[in-house]
Amino acid sequence: MRILNYILLAVADIAGSRAFYSPILGIEPVEASPTFLLYVLPNGIKLGFWIAKEIEPTPRAAGGVEVTFSEENDAAVDATFADWSGKAEVLQQPTRMDFGYTFVVADPDGHRLRVFTPAARPR
C-alpha cells in the first residue's frame, strides 16, 4: 500500500523558507543546506523545500495546491490565525464554509496554507 508521507515545495530562497516555516511549525528542520530544507512534523509527515531551479525535472507553474493543517476546534483555528496573520499574506480571513471553519495564508513563494477544523457531522 502506498502512503502519502512527504510533501515537497519548490521555493526561490531556502533561508527565507526556513525563516518563515520554523516559527509557524514550531520546530527546526532535520536537514538544511543552501538548496534544500526538510522538516519532520510531529505526526511523521515530512515537509521539504527545494530551490526550484535545482529540481529535475523542472517544476511546472504552481496552481491550486494547498498544504492543509487541521486544528482541534474553532478557537485553535483563531489562535493560529492570530499567530500566522502577522507572518504571512492573508488570502482568506477565518470563515465558516461547508467543510468547516477555516482560513488561508500564503508563504513567501505563494504556496497556499489552509488551517481548518472540520464541521460537525450530523448523526
N, CA, C and O atoms as a GROMACS GRO file, in nm:
protein
  492
    1MET      N    1   0.084  -0.118   0.000
    1MET     CA    2   0.000   0.000   0.000
    1MET      C    3   0.089   0.124   0.000
    1MET      O    4   0.186   0.131   0.074
    2ARG      N    5   0.055   0.220  -0.082
    2ARG     CA    6   0.127   0.346  -0.086
    2ARG      C    7   0.079   0.437   0.025
    2ARG      O    8  -0.040   0.440   0.056
    3ILE      N    9   0.172   0.511   0.084
    3ILE     CA   10   0.139   0.603   0.193
    3ILE      C   11   0.192   0.741   0.158
    3ILE      O   12   0.310   0.756   0.128
    4LEU      N   13   0.106   0.841   0.160
    4LEU     CA   14   0.149   0.979   0.140
    4LEU      C   15   0.212   1.027   0.270
    4LEU      O   16   0.144   1.038   0.372
    5ASN      N   17   0.342   1.055   0.266
    5ASN     CA   18   0.409   1.097   0.389
    5ASN      C   19   0.511   1.207   0.365
    5ASN      O   20   0.588   1.241   0.456
    6TYR      N   21   0.514   1.264   0.243
    6TYR     CA   22   0.616   1.363   0.212
    6TYR      C   23   0.558   1.464   0.113
    6TYR      O   24   0.503   1.426   0.010
    7ILE      N   25   0.570   1.591   0.145
    7ILE     CA   26   0.528   1.699   0.056
    7ILE      C   27   0.652   1.782   0.026
    7ILE      O   28   0.722   1.824   0.118
    8LEU      N   29   0.678   1.807  -0.102
    8LEU     CA   30   0.794   1.885  -0.143
    8LEU      C   31   0.746   2.009  -0.217
    8LEU      O   32   0.670   2.001  -0.312
    9LEU      N   33   0.793   2.125  -0.170
    9LEU     CA   34   0.755   2.251  -0.233
    9LEU      C   35   0.876   2.314  -0.300
    9LEU      O   36   0.985   2.318  -0.243
   10ALA      N   37   0.857   2.363  -0.422
   10ALA     CA   38   0.962   2.436  -0.493
   10ALA      C   39   0.963   2.580  -0.441
   10ALA      O   40   0.858   2.644  -0.432
   11VAL      N   41   1.082   2.630  -0.406
   11VAL     CA   42   1.093   2.764  -0.348
   11VAL      C   43   1.206   2.842  -0.414
   11VAL      O   44   1.292   2.785  -0.482
   12ALA      N   45   1.205   2.972  -0.394
   12ALA     CA   46   1.309   3.059  -0.450
   12ALA      C   47   1.426   3.079  -0.355
   12ALA      O   48   1.538   3.103  -0.399
   13ASP      N   49   1.401   3.070  -0.222
   13ASP     CA   50   1.502   3.106  -0.123
   13ASP      C   51   1.490   3.016   0.000
   13ASP      O   52   1.393   3.026   0.075
   14ILE      N   53   1.587   2.929   0.019
   14ILE     CA   54   1.584   2.836   0.133
   14ILE      C   55   1.588   2.910   0.265
   14ILE      O   56   1.513   2.877   0.357
   15ALA      N   57   1.674   3.010   0.277
   15ALA     CA   58   1.684   3.085   0.404
   15ALA      C   59   1.551   3.153   0.435
   15ALA      O   60   1.507   3.155   0.550
   16GLY      N   61   1.486   3.209   0.334
   16GLY     CA   62   1.356   3.272   0.355
   16GLY      C   63   1.251   3.171   0.395
   16GLY      O   64   1.167   3.200   0.481
   17SER      N   65   1.254   3.053   0.334
   17SER     CA   66   1.158   2.948   0.372
   17SER      C   67   1.181   2.904   0.515
   17SER      O   68   1.085   2.885   0.590
   18ARG      N   69   1.306   2.888   0.554
   18ARG     CA   70   1.336   2.849   0.692
   18ARG      C   71   1.289   2.956   0.790
   18ARG      O   72   1.230   2.924   0.894
   19ALA      N   73   1.315   3.082   0.759
   19ALA     CA   74   1.273   3.192   0.846
   19ALA      C   75   1.122   3.197   0.859
   19ALA      O   76   1.070   3.235   0.964
   20PHE      N   77   1.050   3.159   0.755
   20PHE     CA   78   0.904   3.158   0.758
   20PHE      C   79   0.850   3.035   0.830
   20PHE      O   80   0.766   3.048   0.920
   21TYR      N   81   0.897   2.916   0.791
   21TYR     CA   82   0.836   2.792   0.839
   21TYR      C   83   0.877   2.750   0.980
   21TYR      O   84   0.794   2.694   1.052
   22SER      N   85   1.000   2.773   1.021
   22SER     CA   86   1.040   2.730   1.157
   22SER      C   87   0.948   2.790   1.264
   22SER      O   88   0.902   2.716   1.351
   23PRO      N   89   0.921   2.922   1.260
   23PRO     CA   90   0.831   2.976   1.362
   23PRO      C   91   0.687   2.926   1.352
   23PRO      O   92   0.624   2.899   1.454
   24ILE      N   93   0.633   2.913   1.230
   24ILE     CA   94   0.492   2.871   1.222
   24ILE      C   95   0.474   2.723   1.252
   24ILE      O   96   0.369   2.682   1.302
   25LEU      N   97   0.576   2.641   1.223
   25LEU     CA   98   0.567   2.499   1.256
   25LEU      C   99   0.608   2.472   1.400
   25LEU      O  100   0.568   2.371   1.458
   26GLY      N  101   0.687   2.562   1.458
   26GLY     CA  102   0.732   2.545   1.596
   26GLY      C  103   0.842   2.441   1.610
   26GLY      O  104   0.864   2.389   1.720
   27ILE      N  105   0.910   2.409   1.500
   27ILE     CA  106   1.020   2.312   1.503
   27ILE      C  107   1.130   2.359   1.410
   27ILE      O  108   1.109   2.447   1.326
   28GLU      N  109   1.247   2.302   1.426
   28GLU     CA  110   1.359   2.330   1.338
   28GLU      C  111   1.372   2.216   1.236
   28GLU      O  112   1.327   2.105   1.263
   29PRO      N  113   1.431   2.243   1.122
   29PRO     CA  114   1.446   2.138   1.022
   29PRO      C  115   1.541   2.029   1.068
   29PRO      O  116   1.632   2.053   1.149
   30VAL      N  117   1.520   1.908   1.017
   30VAL     CA  118   1.611   1.796   1.047
   30VAL      C  119   1.726   1.792   0.947
   30VAL      O  120   1.828   1.727   0.970
   31GLU      N  121   1.708   1.862   0.835
   31GLU     CA  122   1.812   1.871   0.733
   31GLU      C  123   1.804   2.009   0.670
   31GLU      O  124   1.695   2.059   0.641
   32ALA      N  125   1.921   2.071   0.648
   32ALA     CA  126   1.924   2.202   0.585
   32ALA      C  127   2.054   2.218   0.507
   32ALA      O  128   2.162   2.187   0.556
   33SER      N  129   2.040   2.269   0.384
   33SER     CA  130   2.156   2.301   0.303
   33SER      C  131   2.120   2.427   0.224
   33SER      O  132   2.007   2.474   0.236
   34PRO      N  133   2.210   2.481   0.145
   34PRO     CA  134   2.175   2.601   0.067
   34PRO      C  135   2.064   2.579  -0.036
   34PRO      O  136   2.003   2.676  -0.082
   35THR      N  137   2.038   2.454  -0.073
   35THR     CA  138   1.936   2.428  -0.176
   35THR      C  139   1.819   2.342  -0.128
   35THR      O  140   1.727   2.316  -0.205
   36PHE      N  141   1.822   2.295  -0.002
   36PHE     CA  142   1.720   2.202   0.044
   36PHE      C  143   1.697   2.219   0.194
   36PHE      O  144   1.788   2.252   0.270
   37LEU      N  145   1.571   2.194   0.235
   37LEU     CA  146   1.531   2.206   0.374
   37LEU      C  147   1.426   2.099   0.401
   37LEU      O  148   1.336   2.079   0.320
   38LEU      N  149   1.438   2.030   0.515
   38LEU     CA  150   1.341   1.924   0.547
   38LEU      C  151   1.298   1.932   0.692
   38LEU      O  152   1.380   1.935   0.784
   39TYR      N  153   1.166   1.934   0.712
   39TYR     CA  154   1.105   1.927   0.844
   39TYR      C  155   1.036   1.792   0.856
   39TYR      O  156   0.980   1.742   0.758
   40VAL      N  157   1.038   1.734   0.974
   40VAL     CA  158   0.957   1.617   1.004
   40VAL      C  159   0.857   1.662   1.110
   40VAL      O  160   0.895   1.695   1.223
   41LEU      N  161   0.731   1.663   1.073
   41LEU     CA  162   0.626   1.710   1.162
   41LEU      C  163   0.598   1.606   1.270
   41LEU      O  164   0.630   1.489   1.252
   42PRO      N  165   0.539   1.648   1.382
   42PRO     CA  166   0.514   1.554   1.492
   42PRO      C  167   0.434   1.429   1.452
   42PRO      O  168   0.450   1.324   1.514
   43ASN      N  169   0.350   1.438   1.348
   43ASN     CA  170   0.273   1.322   1.303
   43ASN      C  171   0.350   1.236   1.204
   43ASN      O  172   0.296   1.137   1.152
   44GLY      N  173   0.477   1.272   1.176
   44GLY     CA  174   0.560   1.192   1.087
   44GLY      C  175   0.565   1.238   0.943
   44GLY      O  176   0.651   1.194   0.867
   45ILE      N  177   0.475   1.326   0.903
   45ILE     CA  178   0.478   1.376   0.766
   45ILE      C  179   0.600   1.464   0.747
   45ILE      O  180   0.634   1.545   0.834
   46LYS      N  181   0.665   1.447   0.633
   46LYS     CA  182   0.783   1.526   0.600
   46LYS      C  183   0.740   1.641   0.508
   46LYS      O  184   0.663   1.622   0.414
   47LEU      N  185   0.791   1.760   0.537
   47LEU     CA  186   0.766   1.878   0.456
   47LEU      C  187   0.900   1.931   0.410
   47LEU      O  188   0.979   1.983   0.489
   48GLY      N  189   0.925   1.918   0.278
   48GLY     CA  190   1.054   1.957   0.222
   48GLY      C  191   1.043   2.078   0.132
   48GLY      O  192   0.937   2.108   0.077
   49PHE      N  193   1.155   2.147   0.118
   49PHE     CA  194   1.166   2.266   0.034
   49PHE      C  195   1.293   2.254  -0.048
   49PHE      O  196   1.400   2.226   0.007
   50TRP      N  197   1.281   2.275  -0.177
   50TRP     CA  198   1.394   2.259  -0.267
   50TRP      C  199   1.398   2.382  -0.358
   50TRP      O  200   1.294   2.426  -0.407
   51ILE      N  201   1.516   2.436  -0.381
   51ILE     CA  202   1.530   2.550  -0.470
   51ILE      C  203   1.475   2.509  -0.608
   51ILE      O  204   1.521   2.411  -0.667
   52ALA      N  205   1.380   2.584  -0.658
   52ALA     CA  206   1.310   2.548  -0.782
   52ALA      C  207   1.403   2.527  -0.899
   52ALA      O  208   1.383   2.435  -0.978
   53LYS      N  209   1.505   2.611  -0.912
   53LYS     CA  210   1.593   2.600  -1.028
   53LYS      C  211   1.684   2.478  -1.021
   53LYS      O  212   1.752   2.446  -1.119
   54GLU      N  213   1.688   2.408  -0.906
   54GLU     CA  214   1.770   2.289  -0.889
   54GLU      C  215   1.692   2.160  -0.910
   54GLU      O  216   1.752   2.053  -0.924
   55ILE      N  217   1.560   2.168  -0.914
   55ILE     CA  218   1.478   2.047  -0.923
   55ILE      C  219   1.482   1.991  -1.065
   55ILE      O  220   1.468   2.064  -1.163
   56GLU      N  221   1.500   1.860  -1.074
   56GLU     CA  222   1.496   1.789  -1.203
   56GLU      C  223   1.385   1.685  -1.195
   56GLU      O  224   1.385   1.606  -1.101
   57PRO      N  225   1.294   1.680  -1.288
   57PRO     CA  226   1.271   1.776  -1.394
   57PRO      C  227   1.219   1.908  -1.337
   57PRO      O  228   1.165   1.912  -1.226
   58THR      N  229   1.234   2.014  -1.412
   58THR     CA  230   1.191   2.146  -1.370
   58THR      C  231   1.042   2.145  -1.340
   58THR      O  232   0.963   2.095  -1.420
   59PRO      N  233   1.002   2.200  -1.224
   59PRO     CA  234   0.859   2.202  -1.192
   59PRO      C  235   0.782   2.295  -1.283
   59PRO      O  236   0.834   2.396  -1.331
   60ARG      N  237   0.657   2.260  -1.305
   60ARG     CA  238   0.566   2.346  -1.381
   60ARG      C  239   0.518   2.457  -1.290
   60ARG      O  240   0.540   2.454  -1.169
   61ALA      N  241   0.453   2.554  -1.347
   61ALA     CA  242   0.397   2.663  -1.267
   61ALA      C  243   0.301   2.607  -1.164
   61ALA      O  244   0.224   2.515  -1.192
   62ALA      N  245   0.305   2.663  -1.044
   62ALA     CA  246   0.218   2.618  -0.936
   62ALA      C  247   0.074   2.653  -0.966
   62ALA      O  248   0.046   2.746  -1.042
   63GLY      N  249  -0.017   2.579  -0.908
   63GLY     CA  250  -0.157   2.612  -0.925
   63GLY      C  251  -0.248   2.520  -0.849
   63GLY      O  252  -0.245   2.398  -0.868
   64GLY      N  253  -0.330   2.577  -0.763
   64GLY     CA  254  -0.436   2.504  -0.699
   64GLY      C  255  -0.399   2.409  -0.587
   64GLY      O  256  -0.486   2.338  -0.537
   65VAL      N  257  -0.273   2.405  -0.546
   65VAL     CA  258  -0.232   2.313  -0.440
   65VAL      C  259  -0.230   2.387  -0.308
   65VAL      O  260  -0.183   2.501  -0.300
   66GLU      N  261  -0.279   2.323  -0.204
   66GLU     CA  262  -0.273   2.379  -0.070
   66GLU      C  263  -0.208   2.279   0.024
   66GLU      O  264  -0.229   2.158   0.011
   67VAL      N  265  -0.130   2.329   0.117
   67VAL     CA  266  -0.081   2.250   0.229
   67VAL      C  267  -0.179   2.280   0.342
   67VAL      O  268  -0.197   2.395   0.380
   68THR      N  269  -0.241   2.175   0.395
   68THR     CA  270  -0.351   2.194   0.489
   68THR      C  271  -0.316   2.139   0.627
   68THR      O  272  -0.263   2.028   0.640
   69PHE      N  273  -0.348   2.217   0.728
   69PHE     CA  274  -0.326   2.180   0.868
   69PHE      C  275  -0.461   2.177   0.938
   69PHE      O  276  -0.539   2.271   0.925
   70SER      N  277  -0.489   2.072   1.013
   70SER     CA  278  -0.614   2.067   1.088
   70SER      C  279  -0.590   2.105   1.233
   70SER      O  280  -0.483   2.081   1.289
   71GLU      N  281  -0.691   2.164   1.292
   71GLU     CA  282  -0.690   2.202   1.433
   71GLU      C  283  -0.805   2.132   1.504
   71GLU      O  284  -0.897   2.081   1.440
   72GLU      N  285  -0.798   2.130   1.636
   72GLU     CA  286  -0.898   2.059   1.715
   72GLU      C  287  -1.033   2.130   1.721
   72GLU      O  288  -1.136   2.064   1.730
   73ASN      N  289  -1.033   2.264   1.716
   73ASN     CA  290  -1.158   2.338   1.731
   73ASN      C  291  -1.143   2.478   1.673
   73ASN      O  292  -1.034   2.519   1.633
   74ASP      N  293  -1.254   2.552   1.671
   74ASP     CA  294  -1.254   2.687   1.614
   74ASP      C  295  -1.158   2.780   1.688
   74ASP      O  296  -1.091   2.862   1.625
   75ALA      N  297  -1.151   2.768   1.820
   75ALA     CA  298  -1.062   2.854   1.898
   75ALA      C  299  -0.916   2.833   1.858
   75ALA      O  300  -0.839   2.929   1.853
   76ALA      N  301  -0.879   2.710   1.829
   76ALA     CA  302  -0.742   2.681   1.786
   76ALA      C  303  -0.716   2.740   1.647
   76ALA      O  304  -0.606   2.788   1.619
   77VAL      N  305  -0.817   2.736   1.560
   77VAL     CA  306  -0.804   2.800   1.428
   77VAL      C  307  -0.781   2.950   1.447
   77VAL      O  308  -0.693   3.008   1.384
   78ASP      N  309  -0.861   3.012   1.533
   78ASP     CA  310  -0.845   3.156   1.559
   78ASP      C  311  -0.708   3.188   1.618
   78ASP      O  312  -0.647   3.288   1.580
   79ALA      N  313  -0.660   3.106   1.708
   79ALA     CA  314  -0.527   3.128   1.767
   79ALA      C  315  -0.417   3.116   1.662
   79ALA      O  316  -0.323   3.195   1.661
   80THR      N  317  -0.429   3.018   1.575
   80THR     CA  318  -0.330   3.002   1.469
   80THR      C  319  -0.337   3.120   1.373
   80THR      O  320  -0.233   3.169   1.327
   81PHE      N  321  -0.458   3.165   1.341
   81PHE     CA  322  -0.471   3.282   1.255
   81PHE      C  323  -0.405   3.404   1.318
   81PHE      O  324  -0.334   3.478   1.250
   82ALA      N  325  -0.428   3.425   1.446
   82ALA     CA  326  -0.367   3.540   1.515
   82ALA      C  327  -0.215   3.534   1.505
   82ALA      O  328  -0.150   3.637   1.487
   83ASP      N  329  -0.159   3.415   1.517
   83ASP     CA  330  -0.014   3.398   1.509
   83ASP      C  331   0.036   3.414   1.365
   83ASP      O  332   0.129   3.490   1.340
   84TRP      N  333  -0.025   3.345   1.271
   84TRP     CA  334   0.025   3.342   1.133
   84TRP      C  335  -0.006   3.467   1.054
   84TRP      O  336   0.069   3.501   0.962
   85SER      N  337  -0.114   3.538   1.086
   85SER     CA  338  -0.153   3.653   1.004
   85SER      C  339  -0.050   3.764   1.008
   85SER      O  340  -0.045   3.847   0.917
   86GLY      N  341   0.032   3.769   1.111
   86GLY     CA  342   0.139   3.867   1.116
   86GLY      C  343   0.265   3.821   1.046
   86GLY      O  344   0.361   3.897   1.034
   87LYS      N  345   0.266   3.697   1.001
   87LYS     CA  346   0.385   3.638   0.939
   87LYS      C  347   0.366   3.603   0.792
   87LYS      O  348   0.463   3.572   0.723
   88ALA      N  349   0.244   3.607   0.745
   88ALA     CA  350   0.214   3.562   0.609
   88ALA      C  351   0.105   3.649   0.548
   88ALA      O  352   0.030   3.716   0.618
   89GLU      N  353   0.098   3.646   0.415
   89GLU     CA  354  -0.008   3.719   0.346
   89GLU      C  355  -0.140   3.646   0.367
   89GLU      O  356  -0.151   3.527   0.337
   90VAL      N  357  -0.238   3.715   0.417
   90VAL     CA  358  -0.370   3.656   0.441
   90VAL      C  359  -0.448   3.656   0.309
   90VAL      O  360  -0.471   3.760   0.249
   91LEU      N  361  -0.487   3.537   0.266
   91LEU     CA  362  -0.568   3.522   0.145
   91LEU      C  363  -0.716   3.507   0.178
   91LEU      O  364  -0.803   3.543   0.099
   92GLN      N  365  -0.744   3.452   0.297
   92GLN     CA  366  -0.883   3.434   0.341
   92GLN      C  367  -0.887   3.448   0.492
   92GLN      O  368  -0.817   3.377   0.564
   93GLN      N  369  -0.969   3.541   0.539
   93GLN     CA  370  -0.991   3.558   0.682
   93GLN      C  371  -1.063   3.434   0.737
   93GLN      O  372  -1.124   3.360   0.660
   94PRO      N  373  -1.056   3.409   0.867
   94PRO     CA  374  -1.132   3.296   0.922
   94PRO      C  375  -1.280   3.306   0.884
   94PRO      O  376  -1.344   3.410   0.899
   95THR      N  377  -1.330   3.196   0.834
   95THR     CA  378  -1.468   3.193   0.785
   95THR      C  379  -1.524   3.052   0.796
   95THR      O  380  -1.451   2.954   0.795
   96ARG      N  381  -1.654   3.044   0.807
   96ARG     CA  382  -1.721   2.914   0.812
   96ARG      C  383  -1.758   2.874   0.669
   96ARG      O  384  -1.821   2.951   0.596
   97MET      N  385  -1.720   2.754   0.632
   97MET     CA  386  -1.752   2.701   0.500
   97MET      C  387  -1.822   2.566   0.519
   97MET      O  388  -1.833   2.518   0.632
   98ASP      N  389  -1.867   2.505   0.412
   98ASP     CA  390  -1.940   2.378   0.422
   98ASP      C  391  -1.859   2.272   0.497
   98ASP      O  392  -1.916   2.193   0.574
   99PHE      N  393  -1.728   2.268   0.477
   99PHE     CA  394  -1.645   2.162   0.535
   99PHE      C  395  -1.593   2.195   0.674
   99PHE      O  396  -1.542   2.107   0.743
  100GLY      N  397  -1.606   2.323   0.717
  100GLY     CA  398  -1.559   2.359   0.849
  100GLY      C  399  -1.520   2.505   0.860
  100GLY      O  400  -1.549   2.586   0.772
  101TYR      N  401  -1.452   2.538   0.969
  101TYR     CA  402  -1.406   2.673   0.998
  101TYR      C  403  -1.262   2.682   0.951
  101TYR      O  404  -1.180   2.597   0.985
  102THR      N  405  -1.228   2.787   0.871
  102THR     CA  406  -1.100   2.785   0.801
  102THR      C  407  -1.046   2.924   0.773
  102THR      O  408  -1.119   3.023   0.779
  103PHE      N  409  -0.916   2.931   0.743
  103PHE     CA  410  -0.853   3.049   0.685
  103PHE      C  411  -0.740   3.002   0.595
  103PHE      O  412  -0.697   2.887   0.602
  104VAL      N  413  -0.691   3.094   0.509
  104VAL     CA  414  -0.581   3.063   0.417
  104VAL      C  415  -0.481   3.178   0.418
  104VAL      O  416  -0.519   3.295   0.411
  105VAL      N  417  -0.352   3.142   0.425
  105VAL     CA  418  -0.243   3.238   0.409
  105VAL      C  419  -0.151   3.188   0.298
  105VAL      O  420  -0.162   3.074   0.254
  106ALA      N  421  -0.060   3.275   0.254
  106ALA     CA  422   0.039   3.237   0.153
  106ALA      C  423   0.178   3.250   0.212
  106ALA      O  424   0.207   3.344   0.285
  107ASP      N  425   0.264   3.154   0.179
  107ASP     CA  426   0.403   3.161   0.222
  107ASP      C  427   0.479   3.256   0.128
  107ASP      O  428   0.420   3.308   0.034
  108PRO      N  429   0.608   3.280   0.152
  108PRO     CA  430   0.682   3.375   0.068
  108PRO      C  431   0.687   3.339  -0.081
  108PRO      O  432   0.709   3.427  -0.164
  109ASP      N  433   0.666   3.212  -0.116
  109ASP     CA  434   0.665   3.171  -0.256
  109ASP      C  435   0.524   3.164  -0.314
  109ASP      O  436   0.507   3.126  -0.430
  110GLY      N  437   0.425   3.200  -0.235
  110GLY     CA  438   0.286   3.198  -0.282
  110GLY      C  439   0.213   3.067  -0.261
  110GLY      O  440   0.098   3.054  -0.302
  111HIS      N  441   0.278   2.968  -0.196
  111HIS     CA  442   0.208   2.843  -0.166
  111HIS      C  443   0.098   2.872  -0.064
  111HIS      O  444   0.118   2.945   0.033
  112ARG      N  445  -0.018   2.814  -0.090
  112ARG     CA  446  -0.133   2.836  -0.002
  112ARG      C  447  -0.127   2.741   0.118
  112ARG      O  448  -0.105   2.621   0.103
  113LEU      N  449  -0.147   2.798   0.236
  113LEU     CA  450  -0.152   2.720   0.360
  113LEU      C  451  -0.290   2.738   0.420
  113LEU      O  452  -0.328   2.849   0.457
  114ARG      N  453  -0.366   2.630   0.429
  114ARG     CA  454  -0.500   2.635   0.486
  114ARG      C  455  -0.498   2.571   0.624
  114ARG      O  456  -0.435   2.468   0.645
  115VAL      N  457  -0.567   2.634   0.718
  115VAL     CA  458  -0.587   2.580   0.851
  115VAL      C  459  -0.738   2.568   0.870
  115VAL      O  460  -0.813   2.658   0.834
  116PHE      N  461  -0.782   2.455   0.927
  116PHE     CA  462  -0.926   2.436   0.943
  116PHE      C  463  -0.955   2.340   1.057
  116PHE      O  464  -0.869   2.265   1.103
  117THR      N  465  -1.079   2.345   1.102
  117THR     CA  466  -1.134   2.242   1.188
  117THR      C  467  -1.260   2.193   1.117
  117THR      O  468  -1.341   2.274   1.072
  118PRO      N  469  -1.278   2.062   1.108
  118PRO     CA  470  -1.392   2.009   1.034
  118PRO      C  471  -1.526   2.048   1.095
  118PRO      O  472  -1.539   2.063   1.217
  119ALA      N  473  -1.625   2.065   1.009
  119ALA     CA  474  -1.762   2.091   1.054
  119ALA      C  475  -1.814   1.967   1.126
  119ALA      O  476  -1.777   1.855   1.093
  120ALA      N  477  -1.900   1.991   1.223
  120ALA     CA  478  -1.964   1.877   1.292
  120ALA      C  479  -2.049   1.800   1.192
  120ALA      O  480  -2.122   1.860   1.113
  121ARG      N  481  -2.040   1.671   1.196
  121ARG     CA  482  -2.118   1.586   1.105
  121ARG      C  483  -2.249   1.547   1.172
  121ARG      O  484  -2.250   1.507   1.288
  122PRO      N  485  -2.360   1.557   1.099
  122PRO     CA  486  -2.489   1.515   1.158
  122PRO      C  487  -2.486   1.364   1.187
  122PRO      O  488  -2.422   1.286   1.117
  123ARG      N  489  -2.554   1.329   1.291
  123ARG     CA  490  -2.556   1.187   1.330
  123ARG      C  491  -2.674   1.117   1.272
  123ARG      O  492  -2.692   0.997   1.294
   0.00000   0.00000   0.00000
